[in-house]
Amino acid sequence: MAPVLSAMLHERQLTFGCYGHTLNHRQAISPDGNWAVYDTRNNDSHIARTDAIEIVHLDSGEIKRLYQTVDQTEFGPGVGAASFHPNKPLVAFIHGLENCASEKPYSVARRFGTIVDINAPGIMTHAEARSVLNADGSGTRPFGALSGGTHAHSWSKDGWLSFTYNDAWLESRSLPNGPFRNQRSVGFMVPYMPVCVDDRGVDVSDPESFSGAYCAFLAASLCVEARNGSDDIEAAVEECWVGANHRALAFLGAVRGESGDLVNEIFVCDLPNGSQWNEIANRIGSATEMDTNKLLEPVAGCAQRRLTRTTHRTFPGVQGPRCWLVSSPAGKFLFAPMRDDRGIAQLCRINILDGKIEQVTDLEQSLEGQISIDPSGSLCSFICDQRICLVDLPSGSIRWLTERSAASLVGAIHFAGENRFAFNRYVGTDRERWLQVFIGEIR
């Protein structure tokens, strides 16, 4: 067993407003380390009714409002899950369609990626273009446009955006045992390829369709029904970029074991290379007749491979709290929660080349919330047993930074400089309890 060490985290509350202050599960800290971005949810499932994105200064506690929705209702539009660009003053977040209302509420397919420059608050840019098929499934859309909702956006070091995706036309046609499924997939956006829908016969006065500053593509190869014991996947979720300078996405793919049970295994998709991008770039702006059987088809040049094979384990696949995959900065390892033979969710390290799994921790209680890795790749933070846990990855030694508390800690523990962390706690009573941002330092 790895040694257990103690260190006291000196906490300071930064926000005090009587509304939520939800830090995203990743990239919540500005490139200069001075600000944390959050949305005003007080509950993870309340994006539809959330109206603002704000930033708070980690030293002074100064708060700035970056974006405010218009005509906000309980049905939308809603905003949430904000993440900082790694080296520019840009924030990306989920935005519900601007026509969301009781008859057309916010949903997984009725949202898009939004970008705001923190130096120009309130000015919103559509990240991806959107062009939805006709009700009968006919129609065209520009190459690089999507017809659904992107969310859980994550920046690569050079400014590409990854996302998870649900298609609007498939959402409206999904029926039990029917030919169409509202499957979730993953994709990415390229920043230097804007997509214009205005000259493609699309009514841009309709909030269902709009142009985008980035060009969006799907990456995963899905099937409606995976064969038992095969590498087929029925859904792709919880993606991350592999390393700081790699052009690959890792994600969880839902496969079927020999008995037909769904298991979340880890897959890696290498994205198109330089020569393939020349052909892709030549197609930007061209109109594409859409085939409803190919709405979730990845862009040409994506190469998908299965990394883990865990159906033999007592608790197969990635299990534990809902947790996006995390890559080491060099891209050599992925990190994810997996259950040991006792059923306890442990931190595991997966080799990106051969899929070898190494259990890093030997916790007595399952880890909670999200996993964060520091920029050096040597430390990992998460919540366990309502304490903040810091793991030295080379040795596996653990430091408990806080004492056990009531169920107030949620989400990720963000590295915000050397020996400094930003995180969320609920403050108040059950009736009037608000999610607040805290900063903690090891002294």
Secondary structure as UniProt FT lines:
FT   STRAND          4..6
FT   STRAND          9..13
FT   STRAND          22..23
FT   TURN            31..32
FT   STRAND          35..39
FT   TURN            44..45
FT   HELIX           47..49
FT   STRAND          52..57
FT   TURN            58..60
FT   STRAND          63..68
FT   TURN            74..75
FT   STRAND          79..84
FT   STRAND          90..96
FT   TURN            98..99
FT   TURN            102..103
FT   TURN            108..109
FT   STRAND          111..117
FT   TURN            118..119
FT   TURN            121..122
FT   STRAND          125..126
FT   TURN            135..136
FT   STRAND          140..142
FT   TURN            143..144
FT   STRAND          148..155
FT   TURN            157..158
FT   STRAND          161..167
FT   HELIX           168..173
FT   TURN            176..177
FT   STRAND          185..190
FT   TURN            191..192
FT   TURN            198..201
FT   TURN            204..205
FT   TURN            207..208
FT   STRAND          215..218
FT   TURN            228..229
FT   STRAND          236..241
FT   STRAND          248..256
FT   TURN            258..259
FT   STRAND          262..270
FT   HELIX           274..283
FT   TURN            284..285
FT   STRAND          287..289
FT   HELIX           292..294
FT   TURN            295..296
FT   TURN            300..301
FT   STRAND          303..306
FT   TURN            311..312
FT   STRAND          326..327
FT   TURN            329..330
FT   STRAND          333..339
FT   TURN            341..342
FT   STRAND          345..351
FT   TURN            352..354
FT   STRAND          357..359
FT   STRAND          367..373
FT   TURN            375..376
FT   STRAND          379..384
FT   TURN            385..386
FT   STRAND          387..392
FT   TURN            393..395
FT   STRAND          398..400
FT   TURN            407..408
FT   STRAND          409..415
FT   TURN            418..419
FT   STRAND          420..428
FT   STRAND          433..442
//
